[in-house]
Amino acid sequence: MTGKNRSVDGIIKKAIAEGKFDDLEGKGKPLKFNINPYVDEGWKMAYDMLSSQGLTLPWIQKRNVIEEKYLEAIEKVGRTWEWQKEKKEQGEDLVLAKAEWDKAKTGFIEAAKEINQIIDNYNLEIPNDRFYRKRIDADAVIDQLKS
């Protein structure tokens, strides 16, 4: 521990020994970790009400849908790329492997177009630019997958 950490640790231990933490609000109760620091103050009450019912704000739900669809599409094309690579390494039917890869690549590009439409709508609904979601560059993702 550094000197600074030891002095802070000592101050905290001394405060505990003196009972300065005994009357804190919520003592003995579980900590609340559902506080979302990204929720705008104007949306806080709505967010808390929805969150307590296991729901979320519509634009957050749309973001979750985007990420789920993206992960599903990238996993699918990634599996096909790995399968095609294995077939190539084993010297098996490369015509079939290439055809399946081309089909998967086309499917990913189409999925990316659909997801980008959802992203465009999402970016119009967000309450603040810090929640902006970049569009998917399908060609760049495929190039990255190949490398």
C-alpha positions in Angstrom: 0.0 0.0 0.0 1.2 3.5 -0.7 1.4 6.1 2.1 -1.8 7.8 0.8 -3.8 4.6 0.9 -2.5 3.7 4.4 -3.6 7.1 5.7 -7.1 6.8 4.1 -7.4 3.3 5.5 -6.4 4.6 8.9 -8.9 7.4 8.8 -11.7 4.9 7.9 -10.7 2.4 10.6 -10.6 5.2 13.2 -14.1 6.5 12.1 -15.5 2.9 12.3 -14.0 2.5 15.8 -15.6 5.8 16.9 -19.0 4.7 15.6 -19.3 7.3 12.9 -20.8 4.9 10.4 -23.3 3.4 12.9 -26.2 5.7 11.9 -26.0 5.7 8.1 -29.2 5.5 6.2 -29.9 2.0 5.0 -27.6 0.3 7.5 -28.2 -3.5 7.4 -30.1 -3.3 4.2 -28.8 -4.5 0.8 -27.1 -2.0 -1.4 -29.1 -0.7 -4.4 -27.1 -1.4 -7.6 -30.0 -0.6 -10.0 -29.1 3.1 -10.1 -28.3 4.0 -13.7 -25.8 6.9 -14.1 -26.8 7.3 -17.8 -30.4 8.1 -17.1 -31.2 11.8 -17.7 -32.7 13.5 -14.6 -35.9 14.2 -16.5 -36.3 10.4 -17.2 -35.2 9.2 -13.8 -38.7 8.7 -12.3 -40.0 7.0 -15.4 -36.9 4.8 -15.5 -37.2 3.8 -11.9 -40.9 3.0 -12.3 -40.3 0.8 -15.3 -37.2 -0.8 -13.8 -39.0 -1.8 -10.7 -41.4 -3.7 -12.9 -38.6 -5.4 -14.9 -39.2 -3.1 -17.9 -37.0 -0.4 -19.4 -37.4 2.8 -21.5 -38.4 2.2 -25.1 -35.1 3.5 -26.6 -33.1 1.3 -24.2 -35.1 -1.7 -25.2 -34.5 -0.8 -28.9 -30.8 -0.6 -28.2 -30.9 -4.1 -26.6 -32.7 -5.5 -29.7 -30.0 -3.9 -31.9 -27.2 -5.6 -29.9 -29.0 -8.9 -29.8 -29.6 -8.9 -33.6 -26.0 -7.9 -34.3 -24.5 -10.6 -32.0 -26.8 -13.2 -33.6 -25.7 -12.1 -37.1 -22.0 -12.0 -36.4 -22.0 -15.3 -34.6 -23.7 -16.9 -37.6 -21.3 -15.5 -40.2 -18.4 -16.3 -37.8 -19.4 -19.9 -37.5 -19.6 -20.3 -41.2 -16.2 -18.6 -41.7 -14.6 -21.0 -39.2 -16.3 -24.0 -40.9 -15.2 -22.9 -44.3 -11.6 -22.3 -43.0 -11.5 -25.8 -41.6 -12.7 -27.4 -44.8 -10.1 -25.4 -46.7 -7.3 -26.6 -44.3 -8.6 -30.2 -44.6 -8.6 -30.0 -48.4 -12.3 -31.0 -48.5 -15.0 -29.9 -51.0 -14.0 -26.2 -51.4 -16.8 -25.6 -53.9 -19.4 -26.3 -51.2 -17.4 -24.4 -48.6 -17.1 -21.3 -50.8 -20.8 -21.5 -51.7 -21.7 -21.6 -48.0 -19.4 -18.8 -47.2 -20.8 -16.6 -49.9 -24.3 -17.4 -48.7 -23.4 -16.5 -45.1 -21.6 -13.3 -46.2 -24.7 -12.2 -48.2 -26.9 -13.1 -45.3 -24.8 -11.0 -42.9 -24.8 -8.0 -45.3 -28.6 -8.2 -45.5 -28.9 -8.5 -41.7 -26.6 -5.5 -41.3 -28.9 -3.4 -43.6 -31.9 -4.3 -41.5 -30.1 -3.6 -38.3 -28.8 -0.3 -39.7 -32.4 0.7 -40.3 -33.2 0.0 -36.7 -30.1 1.9 -35.6 -31.2 4.9 -37.7 -34.6 5.0 -35.9 -32.9 4.4 -32.6 -30.6 7.3 -33.1 -33.6 9.6 -33.8 -35.2 8.5 -30.5 -32.3 8.8 -28.0 -32.6 11.6 -25.5 -28.9 12.5 -25.7 -26.1 12.1 -28.3 -24.0 10.2 -25.9 -26.2 7.1 -26.5 -25.5 7.3 -30.3 -25.0 3.9 -32.0 -22.8 3.7 -35.0 -24.1 2.0 -38.1 -22.7 -1.4 -38.9 -20.1 -1.5 -41.7 -20.7 -5.0 -43.0 -17.6 -5.1 -45.2 -15.3 -3.9 -42.4 -16.8 -6.5 -40.0 -16.2 -9.3 -42.6 -12.7 -8.1 -43.2 -12.0 -8.1 -39.5 -13.5 -11.6 -39.2 -11.2 -12.9 -41.9 -8.0 -11.5 -40.3 
